[in-house]
Amino acid sequence: MMPLAHPGLHLVQGAFVRLVELRVVRRHRGVRDAELGLRHSRPPARLRVAVGASRWCRVRARMRPGPGRPAGAFHTILMPASNGGTSLAVSNGTYTRTMSGVAAPSTRVRHARGLFADLGPAYDRMGAALSFGQDPRWRRFMVSRVRVPVGGLVLDVATGTALVSRQVARRTGARVVGLDQSAEMVRSGMANARRESLNRSISFVLGDGQRLPFADETFDALTFTYLLRYVDDPATTLTELARVVKPGGTVANLEFHVPPNPVWRWLWVFYTRAVMPVVGRMVSKEWAEVGRFLGGSISSFYERLPLTDQLAAWRRAGILDVRARVMSLGGGVVIWGAKDAAMEAGAA
């Protein structure tokens, strides 16, 4: 990214650098970063700032060696150059940009996002409980569909607590970037990665899957979990997800499903409407609200976009050889395919 050229803007850039230096130094010795809760044992030894015309800036801090921080490692904080952008952060020096200009989500989507904003610490345990222990099985199957070369790069969208990111990193040995729009979830994901000694394999980005902050054809594969129910335009989101995948790369998704069998569907409706809220209430009022929300959210999604329409949307997004596996008597579905390799030839 080229620096700003106008002399007056250089003065602004210099002032901004000094403000950032002061802000970062004040946050050392275990003080949480306001966005992601990152902890630094000592002040950064060096800062670099690059401000460009795309309205974003990158602050790179060389970190002292320590647990999870090899010598020479960088921590990167990306901040908007104006108030119109959204801050992103990456844990190992990967570059990105802000997502200013994203259309405001609908009330329905904002409500759904707010439900999960502060559930990070209990998310893994409750996800397994509410699905009768099936959610971990579904995730393992989805990860088994991912094909990635040795040393490849995988993007996990809506990573949450990094359940899928961690499985992909362990199973394939690939480098993984986990993206989520919830700072609480990113904090939990980073803590989980550190706990499993995967913090050198997984980076985290605070961002929105509807407008990914990456160049075209960046990743060898992409996964996303429980995402399309929470966007206003699933077809456009699928196109955006496919954009950042290399031709031939795997795209895989896990989502709840409505059982097609009438008997199982009746039991599913009873469980989601009557049992889930009670189970959630036993944990907290926040999880009780999630329990009340999920059944209606899943049903309305499949009324708007049945599975056959979802598969058609995948193909229109340039993902071919699309397959679906309905699991656990219809309670979950894994969809996967490969980005059309001909798209590269067509663009050349």
N, C-alpha and C positions, 0 to 999 in steps of 0.2 A: 504494500500500500504506500503510495507516494505521500510525503508530508505536505502540509498546507504551504502554499507558495507565497501568499500575500504577507508583507512585513507586519501589518497590524495583526493578522491572525497568528503569526508566530508569537507575538506577545501574549495573546490569549492562550496559546498552547503552553507557553512557559509557565503562566500562572496556574493553568490546570495541572501541570506536572507537579508544581510545588504543593498544591492542595491535595493531590493524590498521595504524594510522599508523606505529608503530614498525617493524612487520614490513615494510611497503612501503618505508619510507625506507632500511632496511638493505639492501634488494635493489636499490638504484639503481646507476647507472653500470655497466650491462652484466651485472649478476648475474642469472642465469636465475631466472624464476619457477618454483617447485617443480612446478607442474602442467603449464604449457604452454610453458615456455621463452621467454616474452615478454621482450624487452629494453627497458629504459628508459635513455635517455642521462642524464637528470637526475631528481631526486626529483619526484613529482607535486606540483603547486602547490596543489591543493585536494582534499580527500576528502569524500565524503558517504556516510553509511551509513543504510540504512533496514532495520529489523528488524520483521518482522510475524508474525502468528499462523500463517502457513503454513510456519514453520520455515525461512525463508531470509532472507538479507540481501544487499544490493547495495552494493558499494563502487565509487564512481565517482571516477576520477582525471582531472583536466583535464591533458592532456599538452602539453608544450612543442612548438611547431611544428618540423617536421623532415621528412626524407624519409618519405613515406607517412603523415605525421601532419599534416593541415591545421590551421591555426589554429582553436582552439576545439574540437578533437576530444577525445572522451572515450575512455578505456579502462575497461571494466567487468569487475570480477571478482565473481562471485556465490559466496558461501560459505554453508555450512549454519549455521543458528543453533543446531543441536545436532549431536551426533555421529551421529545416525541418517540424515543426508542425504548427498547426493553433490554435490560442488562442480561447478559449471558455469562456463564463461567465454565471453564474447562480445566480439568485437574492436572494436565500434563503438558501444556503448551500448545495444544491444537488451536488453530485459528478459526474464527467464525465472525459473525456480524450481528447487529441488532435486527429485530424484526419489526421495525416501525412501519406502519402502513397496513398491518393486518386488520381486516374488518372486525369490528366489535362482535363478540359472540352473542347469540340470542339469550333471552332470559332463561330458557330451558337449559342451555349449555352452561351458563354461569352457575345455575343452581347445582347442576350435576358436579361441576368441578369443585364447588365449595364444599360439597359433602365429603370429599376425599382429601381435602387440603391438609388436615392435621391427623391423619390416621396412620402415618408411616410406621411407628413402632409396633403396632398390633396388626398391621395389614397382612403379613404372611400367615400368621396363625388364624386370623378370622377368615381369610380367603379360603383356607383349607376347610375350616369348620362349616362355613356356609354352603360349600359345595360337597359336603359329606366326604371330604378327603380326596375328591376327584381333581381339583385344580392343579395340584402338583403333577399328577399323572398326565393331564392335558398338556401342561407346559413341557414335560419331558418329551412327549410325542412331537410337539411342534419343533423343539430344538433338534430332534432326530431327523427332521426333514431338511434342515439347513445344510447346504453344501458350500464350503468355503475353502479356498486353497491355504496351504501352510503359510503362516504369516499374513493372512488376509485381514481385512478390516470389515467389521460388522456394525451396523447401526441398529440399536434396540430402541424403538420409539414407544413412548408411554412406559418407560422402564420401571416406574414405581420404585420399589425397594430393591431393584436390580435382580430379581429372581431369575429372569431369563438371561440377562447379561452375564450373571455368574455361571449359569449352566453352559452358555455358549463358550465362554472363556475356558472353562474346565474341559469341555468335551472336544473342542476343536483346536484349542491353542491359539485362536485368533485374537487380535486386538479388537476390543469392543468399545463403542461409544454409546452410553446410555443417555437418552434424552427424555426429560419430563418437564412439564410446566409448573409442577409443585415444588417449591423450595424444600418443604418438609420431606417429601418423598426423596428428593436428591440427597438430602442430609442422611436419611436412613440408608439409601443405596450406597453412599460412600462409606458409611460405617460398616455395613455388611461386607463390602469388598475388602476393606482393611482387615476385618476380622478373619476373613478367609484367605488373606495374603494374596488377593487379586488386584490390589490397588495399582500395581504396575501394568496390569493387563486391561483395566477398564478405566475409561475417562467418562466424565459426566458433564452434560450440558443442560442448562436451564433454558427450555425453549418450547415452541409449539409445533406439533407435527403437521399442522396445516400450512406452515411456511418454514421449511427447513433451512437452517443457516449453513448450507453446504453447497458446493458446486455440483454440476451435473456429473453423474457416473463416478462418484467418489467411493462408494462402498461395494464390496464383493457380495454382500448379502444384507438383508434387512428383515427384522422381526418387529411385530407390534401386537400388543395385547389389550383387549377391552378398550379399543380406541374409537372405532367408527360410530358407536352409539353416542359419543360425546362431541361430535362435530356436526355442524349444520349441513354440510355438503359432503357426504361420504365419497361420491364419485370423484370430485375435485381433489379431495385428500388422497385418494388412491393414486391419482395421476402425479401428485406432488411426491408421494413416497417412492413411486417408480422412477421418478426423475433422477434421484441421487444414487440409484443402483446401476452398476455396470451391466452392459448387455450380457445375458446368460446367467446373471446372478439370481439367487433365490430370494423370494419374498414370501414370508410366512406369517400367519395371523392366528391368534386364539380368541374366540368369542363365546359367550354364553349362547345357548340355542333353546328354542322351544320344541319339546318333544313332538314328533309328528303323529305318534300313536295316540288316539283319543283317550285311552285309559291312562297312559302315562302323563298325557297333557293335563288331565284333570288333577292327578296327584301333584304334578308340578305347580299348577296354579294354587292349589291348597297350600303347598309348602312355601311358595314364594310370598303369598299374601297373608298367611296366618302364622307360619312357623318362623320364618326368617326374622320378622320384627321382634318376636319374643327372644330368640337367640341373641340378637343384637342388643336388646335391652338388658340382658344379663351381663353385658360387658360395659356399656356406657350409653348415654343418650345419643351420642353421635352415631354409634353403630346401630342403635335402634332406628334412627332415621335412614341409614343406609339400607337396613333390612326392609323398611317400608318402601324405599325407592326402587330397589333393584327389579322386582317382579314386573312392575308397570313399565319400567325403562326397557327391559328386554322384550316384552310383548309389543310395545309400540314400535320398537325398532324393526321387528320382523313384519309388522303390519305395513310399515313404510317401505321396507327393503327385504323381501323374502330371500331365502338362500339362493334361488336361481337368479334373481336380479343382482345379488351381490357378485356371483361368479361372472355374470355378464359385464358388470362394472370393472372387475379385475381385467378382463380381456380388453375392454375399451381403453384401459389405462396402459396397455402395452405389456401385460403380463400373460404369458401363454402357458399351455400345458397345465391349466389350473385344475387342482383337485381339492376335494373336501372330504374329511372324515368326521362324521357325526359320532360322538362318543357318549358313553354312560347313559344309554337309553334315550339319547337326544338332549342331554343337559348341556353339552358343550360341543363345539365344532372347531376343527383346525382346517384352515384353508392355506394352500401353498401353491406356488408356481414359479416360473422363471421369466425374467424380463426378456422380451423379444430381442434376440441377437441381431435381427435384421434392422433394428432401429439404428444401430451404429452404422451399418452400410448405407442406410437411407440418409443419414445426416452427413456422411462423408462427401 
